[in-house]
Amino acid sequence: MSSKARRARLRVGMSVAAAVLVGATGYWASRPGHPVARAEATQSAATSQHALTELQRQRPQRNAPQVDTVSTPTSTQAVTPDSEESTISQYASQKYQFLLDDLRYLEATQVEQLHRALLERERLAGQPNDPAAMAMVEGEIRGLLRPADYATYETLKESDLELFKLNEYADGIRNVAPLSAADRESILKTKLAYKERFRQLLLDSGLQRTDLSPAEREYAYSVTSRALEGYKSSYLQEVRQYLPNEEQFALLSNYETTEFKAELARLRSMVDVQVQGGS
């Protein structure tokens, strides 16, 4: 995607989050740099939202505190360099909120320096690849953070799709069972941990290799699909402790089950295409 196209998407869509959704692959197995068709990404979001909508229609609406989400500029709003910078800044602040909330060992000037570095990192991520500039920013961030906090940063910097999905879920239930900031942090951290484990298992299974026989590919799929079911169940069991509200958990469980089915269908489709291509 050209730099001009990326910047246009930033200005009029869901900002960085929309670009990530269009550029990601699957929900559970997504990694940066693996393109996916726009129709597939759009269908994934539509399916997820449909599940929330159906549950909400069955429940009476009641007044509730609003959950803050990234604001979405409309196509009728004037777009200026300042508004673009503000949009990226707002998104970066939300994306790294859990990191920025507990940096008491940094002086005020260092916190400001970190803010600027994170903003620059997100700006570079939306432009054509510039390894030298990105390495410089990454080095600056590493130099400011303690090892444990840098590990948190490493997790959060690739969490765009998870953040988008969390906002989508939180926005869908805000009038039914709104999430607190602590709830959101716990859900996001738990999901990122389980997704990383599943991504590693998917890599180890060989399912994405092109040199497997049809029988080997079917076996790899069976192992991966069982693992995905196990990870989904374990993730929901762990996150249950952060959601004492029954309605919140029911909605999250339904949402994740929908995403799980979509990911399973994606893996199945990938296997079928590769098997047919090799037959």
Beta strands, then each sheet from edge to edge (+ up, - down):
end
